[in-house]
Amino acid sequence: MNIYWDSFKTFFHIGIFTLGGGYAMIPLIEEEVVNKKKWVTKDDMLDLIAIAQSCPGVFAINIATFIGYKLRKTRGAICTTLGTALPSFLIILAIAMFFSQFKDNKVVAAMFRGIRPAVVALIAVPTFRLGQRAKLNRYTIWIPIACALAIWALGVSPIYIIMIAAVGGYIYGRL
């Protein structure tokens, strides 16, 4: 099968069946591109996730773009990016067209309330998996906790956290 069509179709399916945004997509992307299709290795996937997180923009688009680029350079990136973005675009377009008809519907409101816990779980699972792969342990777990608290409680810009992490990682690597 044509790799361009296959990558578009794979990311389109992931995009259309994932609730909760980019982080909720991680398990599905990993299952498809690492385990089933073997387009990237687990280590490469972890690196691509780290790069996608540190780049501006939508995480799901970033990770799809980087995987596509790794597969087939620019054309691969275009295919995976369109495959990821198109379902959301079409769904939002449909919602926008019909929103006024069901915005006050109690059934729809109840469905969205019911989806929330599942979305939290879909985001929590890849977060824990990333922590395991990053080899977090009792000596290093304080780092992401301190960063999250600094951003949330003290209002520290994530840019500063990223810059400090880069310098710290460089120093740690040199030692």
Solvent accessible surface area in square Angstrom, and as a share of the most:
residue,aa,sasa,rsa
1,M,168,0.75
2,N,89,0.46
3,I,37,0.19
4,Y,64,0.24
5,W,135,0.47
6,D,24,0.12
7,S,2,0.01
8,F,42,0.18
9,K,63,0.27
10,T,9,0.05
11,F,1,0.00
12,F,47,0.20
13,H,88,0.39
14,I,8,0.04
15,G,6,0.05
16,I,67,0.34
17,F,153,0.64
18,T,18,0.11
19,L,99,0.49
20,G,32,0.31
21,G,40,0.39
22,G,11,0.11
23,Y,82,0.31
24,A,1,0.01
25,M,11,0.05
26,I,4,0.02
27,P,28,0.18
28,L,72,0.36
29,I,1,0.00
30,E,10,0.05
31,E,72,0.32
32,E,40,0.18
33,V,0,0.00
34,V,12,0.07
35,N,63,0.32
36,K,128,0.54
37,K,66,0.28
38,K,151,0.64
39,W,44,0.15
40,V,8,0.04
41,T,80,0.47
42,K,105,0.45
43,D,107,0.55
44,D,43,0.22
45,M,0,0.00
46,L,42,0.21
47,D,80,0.42
48,L,18,0.09
49,I,2,0.01
50,A,57,0.44
51,I,80,0.40
52,A,1,0.01
53,Q,84,0.37
54,S,61,0.39
55,C,45,0.27
56,P,126,0.79
57,G,66,0.63
58,V,97,0.56
59,F,19,0.08
60,A,6,0.05
61,I,45,0.23
62,N,18,0.09
63,I,0,0.00
64,A,0,0.00
65,T,41,0.24
66,F,56,0.23
67,I,0,0.00
68,G,0,0.00
69,Y,106,0.40
70,K,97,0.41
71,L,26,0.13
72,R,115,0.42
73,K,126,0.53
74,T,85,0.49
75,R,169,0.62
76,G,1,0.01
77,A,11,0.08
78,I,93,0.47
79,C,26,0.15
80,T,0,0.00
81,T,32,0.19
82,L,97,0.48
83,G,0,0.00
84,T,4,0.02
85,A,36,0.28
86,L,64,0.32
87,P,1,0.01
88,S,55,0.36
89,F,124,0.52
90,L,82,0.41
91,I,76,0.39
92,I,110,0.56
93,L,81,0.40
94,A,45,0.35
95,I,65,0.33
96,A,72,0.56
97,M,125,0.56
98,F,96,0.40
99,F,101,0.42
100,S,86,0.56
101,Q,145,0.64
102,F,55,0.23
103,K,112,0.47
104,D,122,0.63
105,N,66,0.34
106,K,173,0.73
107,V,100,0.57
108,V,30,0.17
109,A,42,0.33
110,A,48,0.37
111,M,112,0.50
112,F,112,0.47
113,R,136,0.50
114,G,53,0.51
115,I,53,0.27
116,R,151,0.55
117,P,89,0.56
118,A,52,0.41
119,V,31,0.18
120,V,100,0.57
121,A,53,0.41
122,L,69,0.35
123,I,64,0.33
124,A,34,0.26
125,V,67,0.39
126,P,1,0.01
127,T,77,0.45
128,F,145,0.60
129,R,104,0.38
130,L,25,0.12
131,G,13,0.12
132,Q,136,0.61
133,R,58,0.21
134,A,61,0.47
135,K,159,0.68
136,L,61,0.31
137,N,76,0.39
138,R,191,0.70
139,Y,146,0.56
140,T,45,0.26
141,I,76,0.38
142,W,154,0.54
143,I,79,0.40
144,P,56,0.35
145,I,93,0.47
146,A,45,0.35
147,C,35,0.21
148,A,58,0.45
149,L,92,0.46
150,A,18,0.14
151,I,66,0.33
152,W,205,0.72
153,A,63,0.49
154,L,140,0.70
155,G,62,0.60
156,V,48,0.28
157,S,38,0.25
158,P,69,0.44
159,I,108,0.55
160,Y,122,0.46
161,I,28,0.14
162,I,79,0.40
163,M,104,0.47
164,I,120,0.61
165,A,63,0.49
166,A,65,0.51
167,V,88,0.51
168,G,38,0.37
169,G,44,0.42
170,Y,140,0.53
171,I,90,0.46
172,Y,178,0.68
173,G,62,0.60
174,R,178,0.65
175,L,177,0.88
